[in-house]
Each structure stands twice: as C-alpha cells, then as structure tokens.
Amino acid sequence: MSHEKVRLGIVGTGNIARSHLNGYKILKDAGYDSFEICALCDNSDERRTAYAEAVKDLFGLTPPQFSSVEDLVAAGVVDAVDNCTPHAFHHATTIPCLEAGLHVMVEKPGGITLKASELIQGAQRRTGKIVAVAEQVRRGIKARTMKWALTQAKMIGELRFFIVEGFSFEDYAQPGYSEVYLWQWRLLKLMSGGGMALDAGAHMADMIRYLFGDVRDVYCRTAGFQTPTINSPELGPMPMDVEDTWFATLGFESGLVGTWSWSFSARGERQSNQVFYGSEGSARDRGGWMHPFQAGGDITRLDGSVLPYEDIEREYRASLDSVTRERLYPYGIEDDIALECWDFIDAIQKQRPPEVDIAEAMRAKAICLAMYESAASGDAIRVRDVLDGKVSRYQDGINAYWGI
C-alpha cells in the first residue's frame, strides 16, 4: 500500500454504519491515527448526506460521496472499504471492491447465503486482498473475560450444557417497524436471508463457537406469528416472511449440548435466561439479547456462593501479560466495535489475517442456516453438510432470486 494511512470508504450509511463511525472516533480519540475516512457510498442521497454531516461533526472532514460502488472504485480515492450494506448486497458490493484491489470489512454474516459467502471467499482468494467480517461481540473486555473464566481458568469446571432463551413481545405492525424503512429490511427473507436467528444469531453463533468450539448438529423449529406489510424500496410492499420465534437444540463436537429459544411474539410474561453449566458451577450471562457475555456474567459455585463479574474481570486483567494486553486492547481500547475496526486497519497495514475472516464467519453462519434447514426439512441437520453445500433447501430460493 503506497499510502501511510489507510484511505477508508464507508459503503452503506445506515444504522450499523453509524456504530462503526463511533468506533472509528474512539480509535482517533485514543491516539490511533492510521486511517482516514476518504469516501462515502450509498444509493440514498438523503441517507448519505446525513451520514456525511455526522462524519463532519465527529472528524471535521467532508469526504466525497458516491451513489454506487462502481463509481467509488473508479475514483481511486480509497484503499479499503467498510461495507455496511444489507445482507442481500454483501457479495454484490464486496466483490467489485476486491477485484479493484481494495481490502474489505463486510458486515456480518458476510453474505446472505453460504453460496454468497463462497463468492466473496473466491474473490478474496483470487485477489489476495483482506476480507474481514464485522463481528464485534467476542472482542470486548467482558466477553474476553468470560472466555478466559470458562475455558482457561475453568471457573465452572468442565462445560456440560447451556440454556439461552428470550421471550418478549414486539409489535412489528407498529409504525416504527413497518412504515419507516430503517431496520425493517431484516424482516424480509430476500433481503436478510432470515430473521433474528441469522441477523443477531450470527453474533450468538460466533460467540458460542469462540467459547465452546464447533457445533456438530442442529434440530430446530421456527414459527412466524406476525406478518405485517414491509414497504421495501428494493422489493416493493411485502408481508414479513421471516421467523419471529424458534426453538433449537445444538450438539457440539465436544459433547456439549445447548438449547436456544427466542420469540418476539410472546405476549404476556417476558423472560430472558442465559445460563452456562459446568461440573463445578454455572455462569449466568448478564445480558438479555443474543450477544453472549457482552455485558459480562456472574458465576455460581457448588456451595451456592456467587462470584460477581467485577471480581472475575479483576482476575482476568491480572492474568494478562503486556504483549497480550496490547494485542487484544491496543491503545487501551476495550470497546468491541472500535476493536473490530482497529483489527481491520491493523490487518491491512501489517498484511496479516484479521481475527474474523470470511471463512470464520461462514462457520458461524452455517450454524444459523442449519437451524433454518432443519426447520425446512423437519430433521436434525449436520452443520458440516450445510457448509459443504449438501443441504441447501432453505437457501435455494434466495440464491435463485439473486442469481447466486
């Protein structure tokens, strides 16, 4: 790379791109100055202009704007792009950038289907450019602390099983969901690839792999109790057609077993329960979403005493040598999204693999897709068969629609 700083373009300037922008600001404020935001790209003039104002407010810059990836690439003003487009467009926007010689960080899950991810992977191999996938949950101080506590310090002994469940009610027909098209593309299968089991579920799948290793097989049932009309600019008005409820059992290669159930259509009592059990106790996640241990966790020992997260974190920090501390938390940064952005820039400058590349993201996404494939077939599904393309019934219609 001929430039001292990485010249970065932001492709897709919606909600998650705002979070990335805040991450880059955290890096700058911490003294990390190895990049510059040099271009913005979005096919919505209104969205792009609003984002440009945010860039100016945070960084004092007014980068050039482009309405298409093709125009951005042709301008030659960036070395890398942070791709924050909806899932359906990950492959179509990432591949032209790679073929133009740009490095790419693409939002999770890194492609709407496994075939879409394989297309990105193929372009990465042909070009030799870096492809990082924006997966932040595992990187923060709290998640790293609990990873250490459970798998290195063995604070609950040998891991045996877990229960993750969240039940609540969210009215998808209210104006905030179905009439204002900001977050709502996630409610259409052809835009998102699936509902929350794939969207937020990609975080869950990555984190449980990070904690416990590969999932061997999945048995799942899904349901969709709500079907409001979603006003999609790309597809036109369509009924919501992704799941709002699921019940899954996951069997790991290690022998660990987990149940994972969730619903946004559970009227009445709300509940959130994420507990991981071992031979010497249990760890309860303090969070309530699908980002395991992003908020830390507390450990209950066999005698009933509780070790609070704050004490666990102190032990974890004391265990870190200076080299490990700088590798995981450069410049003292502990914010997970800032760290995913740093990892991408640093990987480019040092020409090293990012922590979460497209292959790693595919292994996590295959867990989520195995859930859909199981629901479609009525059978338990081996995750390896999804990865190898032997099972794709659920994904076939999506691939056909987008010509993947």
C-alpha positions in Angstrom: 0.0 0.0 0.0 1.5 3.3 -1.1 -0.2 5.5 1.5 1.0 5.9 5.1 -2.7 5.9 6.3 -5.3 3.6 5.1 -7.8 5.5 3.0 -11.1 4.2 4.0 -14.5 4.3 2.3 -17.8 3.6 4.0 -20.2 1.7 1.8 -23.8 1.8 3.1 -24.5 4.6 5.5 -27.4 3.2 7.6 -27.7 2.4 11.3 -24.8 0.0 11.7 -22.6 2.4 9.8 -23.2 4.9 12.5 -22.0 2.4 15.1 -18.9 1.9 13.0 -18.3 5.6 12.8 -18.4 5.9 16.5 -15.9 3.1 16.7 -13.5 4.9 14.4 -14.0 8.0 16.6 -13.0 6.0 19.7 -9.8 5.0 17.8 -8.9 8.5 16.9 -9.6 9.8 20.4 -7.3 7.0 21.8 -4.5 8.2 19.5 -4.8 5.6 16.8 -4.3 7.7 13.6 -3.5 5.1 10.9 -6.6 5.7 8.8 -8.7 8.4 7.2 -12.3 8.3 6.1 -12.0 9.4 2.4 -15.3 8.4 0.8 -18.9 7.6 1.4 -21.1 5.5 -0.7 -24.9 4.9 -0.6 -27.6 4.8 -3.2 -29.8 7.0 -1.0 -28.9 10.7 -1.3 -30.8 11.5 1.9 -29.1 8.8 4.0 -25.6 9.5 2.6 -25.9 13.3 3.1 -27.0 12.8 6.7 -24.0 10.5 7.3 -21.7 13.0 5.8 -22.8 15.5 8.3 -22.0 13.0 11.1 -18.6 12.5 9.7 -18.0 16.2 9.6 -19.2 16.6 13.2 -17.0 13.8 14.5 -13.9 14.2 12.3 -14.0 17.6 10.8 -14.0 16.0 7.3 -16.2 16.3 4.3 -15.3 13.2 2.2 -16.5 12.8 -1.4 -19.8 11.0 -1.9 -20.7 8.3 -4.4 -24.1 6.7 -5.3 -22.6 3.3 -6.4 -19.7 1.0 -5.6 -18.7 1.2 -9.3 -18.3 5.0 -9.1 -16.4 4.7 -5.8 -14.0 2.2 -7.2 -13.4 4.2 -10.4 -12.5 7.3 -8.4 -9.4 5.6 -6.9 -9.7 7.5 -3.6 -9.6 4.6 -1.2 -7.5 1.6 -0.3 -10.2 -0.2 1.7 -13.9 -0.2 2.3 -16.1 -0.8 5.4 -19.2 -2.5 3.8 -22.3 -1.8 5.9 -25.0 -2.7 3.3 -27.9 -5.1 3.9 -27.1 -8.8 3.8 -28.6 -9.3 0.3 -26.0 -6.9 -1.2 -22.9 -8.1 0.7 -21.5 -10.1 -2.2 -22.5 -7.7 -5.0 -20.8 -4.8 -3.3 -17.8 -6.6 -1.8 -16.6 -8.5 -4.9 -16.2 -5.4 -7.2 -14.1 -3.8 -4.4 -11.9 -6.8 -4.1 -11.4 -7.1 -7.8 -10.4 -3.4 -7.9 -7.7 -4.1 -5.4 -9.4 -2.9 -2.3 -9.5 -4.6 1.1 -12.9 -5.1 2.6 -14.5 -5.4 6.0 -18.1 -6.6 5.4 -20.8 -6.6 8.0 -21.9 -10.0 9.4 -23.0 -12.5 8.3 -20.7 -11.9 5.3 -23.3 -12.9 2.6 -27.0 -13.6 2.6 -26.4 -17.4 2.0 -23.4 -19.8 2.1 -23.1 -19.5 -1.7 -22.9 -15.7 -1.4 -20.2 -16.1 1.2 -18.4 -18.5 -1.1 -18.4 -16.0 -3.9 -16.8 -13.5 -1.6 -14.3 -16.1 -0.5 -13.4 -16.9 -4.1 -12.8 -13.3 -4.9 -10.6 -12.9 -1.8 -8.5 -15.9 -2.9 -8.2 -14.6 -6.5 -7.1 -11.1 -5.4 -5.2 -11.8 -2.3 -6.9 -8.9 -0.6 -8.1 -8.9 3.1 -11.7 -9.7 3.8 -12.7 -9.1 7.5 -16.2 -9.7 8.7 -17.5 -7.2 11.3 -18.1 -9.4 14.3 -17.7 -7.4 17.4 -19.1 -9.4 20.4 -16.2 -11.6 21.1 -13.7 -8.7 21.2 -14.9 -6.6 24.2 -13.3 -6.8 27.6 -16.4 -8.5 29.1 -16.7 -11.3 26.5 -12.9 -11.9 26.6 -13.1 -12.1 30.4 -15.8 -14.7 30.4 -14.0 -16.7 27.7 -11.0 -16.8 29.9 -13.0 -17.7 33.0 -14.9 -20.6 31.4 -12.3 -22.1 29.1 -8.9 -21.2 30.6 -9.4 -20.6 34.3 -12.1 -23.3 34.3 -14.1 -21.5 37.0 -17.1 -23.7 36.5 -15.2 -26.9 35.7 -15.9 -28.9 32.6 -18.6 -27.4 30.4 -21.7 -29.6 30.1 -24.7 -27.7 28.7 -26.4 -24.3 28.4 -29.8 -22.7 28.2 -30.3 -19.5 26.2 -33.8 -18.2 25.8 -35.5 -14.8 25.4 -39.3 -14.3 25.2 -40.9 -10.9 24.7 -43.4 -9.2 22.5 -42.6 -6.5 19.9 -45.4 -5.3 17.6 -43.9 -5.5 14.2 -47.0 -3.8 12.7 -46.4 -0.5 14.6 -45.1 2.4 12.5 -41.6 2.2 13.9 -41.2 -1.2 12.3 -43.4 -1.5 9.2 -43.7 2.0 7.8 -40.3 3.6 8.4 -37.8 1.5 6.4 -34.7 1.7 8.5 -34.3 -1.6 10.4 -37.2 -3.4 8.6 -35.3 -5.0 5.7 -34.3 -7.6 8.3 -38.0 -8.8 8.3 -37.8 -9.9 4.6 -36.1 -13.2 3.7 -34.9 -12.0 0.4 -33.2 -9.0 2.0 -31.8 -10.5 5.2 -31.6 -14.3 4.5 -33.7 -14.9 7.6 -34.9 -13.3 10.8 -33.1 -12.7 14.1 -31.8 -16.3 14.1 -29.4 -15.2 11.3 -29.1 -11.5 12.0 -28.4 -11.3 15.7 -28.0 -15.0 15.6 -24.7 -14.6 13.7 -23.3 -13.0 16.9 -24.6 -15.8 19.0 -23.2 -18.4 16.7 -19.8 -16.8 16.5 -19.6 -16.4 20.3 -20.6 -19.9 21.2 -18.0 -21.2 18.7 -15.4 -18.9 20.3 -16.4 -20.3 23.7 -17.1 -23.9 23.0 -15.9 -25.0 19.5 -17.8 -26.3 16.6 -21.4 -27.3 16.6 -22.0 -30.8 15.1 -25.7 -30.8 14.5 -28.9 -28.7 15.0 -32.5 -29.5 15.4 -34.9 -26.6 15.2 -38.5 -25.5 14.8 -39.4 -21.9 13.7 -42.7 -20.0 13.5 -43.9 -16.7 12.2 -46.9 -15.3 14.1 -46.7 -11.8 12.7 -47.0 -10.8 9.0 -47.2 -7.0 8.7 -46.5 -5.5 5.3 -43.0 -4.2 5.0 -42.5 -1.3 2.5 -39.2 -2.3 0.9 -37.8 0.1 -1.7 -35.9 -2.9 -3.3 -38.8 -5.4 -3.4 -41.9 -3.4 -3.1 -44.5 -3.9 -0.3 -44.3 -7.5 1.0 -45.5 -9.3 4.1 -42.9 -10.1 6.7 -41.8 -13.6 5.9 -39.1 -14.4 8.5 -39.4 -16.2 11.8 -40.3 -14.3 14.9 -40.0 -17.5 17.1 -37.7 -20.5 17.2 -36.7 -23.5 19.4 -33.4 -25.1 18.7 -31.1 -27.8 20.2 -27.4 -27.7 19.4 -25.0 -30.6 19.8 -21.3 -29.7 19.8 -18.4 -31.8 18.6 -17.1 -31.7 22.2 -20.3 -33.3 23.5 -21.6 -30.1 25.0 -25.4 -29.6 24.4 -27.3 -26.3 24.3 -30.8 -25.1 23.8 -31.5 -21.8 22.2 -35.1 -20.5 22.1 -36.4 -17.0 21.3 -39.5 -15.1 20.4 -40.6 -11.5 19.7 -44.2 -12.8 19.7 -44.5 -14.0 23.3 -47.5 -12.0 24.6 -47.6 -11.7 28.4 -44.7 -12.6 30.6 -41.3 -11.6 29.4 -38.2 -13.7 30.2 -34.5 -13.8 29.5 -32.4 -16.6 30.7 -28.8 -17.4 29.6 -27.0 -19.8 31.9 -24.0 -22.0 31.1 -23.5 -25.1 33.3 -20.3 -27.0 34.1 -19.2 -29.7 36.5 -18.3 -27.2 39.2 -20.9 -24.5 38.9 -22.7 -22.2 36.4 -22.2 -18.8 34.7 -25.2 -16.5 34.2 -25.0 -14.0 31.4 -25.8 -10.5 32.5 -27.1 -9.6 29.0 -30.5 -10.2 27.6 -30.0 -10.2 23.8 -28.1 -12.7 21.6 -24.7 -11.4 22.4 -23.3 -13.8 24.9 -21.4 -12.2 27.8 -21.2 -8.8 26.0 -22.3 -7.5 29.4 -20.3 -9.9 31.5 -21.6 -12.7 33.7 -21.6 -14.0 37.3 -20.5 -17.4 38.5 -22.4 -19.5 41.0 -20.3 -22.1 42.7 -21.3 -25.5 44.1 -21.8 -24.1 47.6 -24.2 -21.5 46.3 -21.8 -18.6 46.6 -21.7 -16.1 43.8 -18.5 -14.7 42.2 -19.6 -11.4 40.6 -18.3 -10.3 37.2 -16.3 -7.5 38.6 -14.1 -9.9 40.6 -13.7 -12.1 37.6 -12.6 -9.2 35.4 -10.0 -8.2 38.0 -8.6 -11.7 37.9 -8.6 -11.7 34.1 -6.8 -8.4 33.9 -4.2 -9.6 36.4 -3.6 -12.7 34.2 -2.7 -10.6 31.1 0.9 -10.0 30.2 1.8 -6.8 28.4 2.1 -8.3 25.0 -1.3 -10.0 25.2 -2.9 -6.8 26.6 -1.6 -4.7 23.7 -2.7 -7.3 21.2 -6.2 -7.6 22.5 -6.7 -4.0 23.7 -4.4 -1.7 21.7 -4.1 1.9 22.9 -6.1 0.8 25.9 -9.3 0.4 23.8 -11.9 -2.0 25.2 -14.9 -1.1 23.1 -15.9 -4.1 20.9 -16.9 -2.2 17.7 -13.8 0.0 17.9 -11.7 -3.1 18.2 -13.2 -4.7 15.2 -12.4 -1.5 13.2 -8.9 -1.4 14.6 -8.3 -5.1 13.7 -9.3 -4.4 10.1 -7.0 -1.4 9.7 -4.1 -3.1 11.5 -4.5 -6.3 9.4 -4.2 -4.1 6.2 -1.1 -2.3 7.4 0.6 -5.5 8.7 -0.7 -7.7 5.9 -1.9 -10.3 8.4 -5.2 -12.2 8.6 -8.0 -10.5 10.6 -9.3 -12.2 13.7 -12.7 -12.9 11.9 -12.2 -13.6 8.2 -14.8 -14.8 5.7 -14.1 -18.5 6.5 -14.5 -18.0 10.2 -17.8 -16.1 9.6 -19.1 -18.9 7.3 -18.5 -21.4 10.1 -20.7 -19.4 12.4 -23.3 -18.6 9.8 -23.6 -22.3 9.0 -25.0 -22.9 12.5 -27.8 -20.4 11.9 -28.5 -21.7 8.4 -28.6 -25.2 9.8 -31.4 -24.1 12.0 -33.4 -23.0 9.0 -32.6 -26.1 7.1 -33.7 -28.2 10.0 -37.0 -26.3 10.2 -37.5 -26.7 6.5 -36.8 -30.5 6.4 -38.1 -31.5 9.8 -34.8 -33.3 10.5 -31.7 -32.7 12.6 -29.0 -31.2 10.3 -25.3 -31.6 10.4 -23.6 -28.2 10.2 -20.8 -29.7 8.1 -23.4 -30.6 5.5 -24.6 -27.0 5.3 -21.0 -25.8 4.9 -20.3 -28.3 2.2 -23.5 -27.4 0.3 -25.1 -30.8 0.7 -28.1 -29.2 2.4 -29.5 -26.0 1.0 -33.3 -26.4 0.6 -34.0 -23.2 2.7 -31.4 -21.2 0.8 -32.2 -22.3 -2.7 -35.0 -19.8 -3.3 -32.8 -16.9 -2.1 -29.9 -17.9 -4.3 -32.3 -18.2 -7.3 -33.8 -14.8 -6.7 -30.5 -13.0 -6.6 -28.8 -15.2 -9.2 -26.2 -16.5 -6.8 
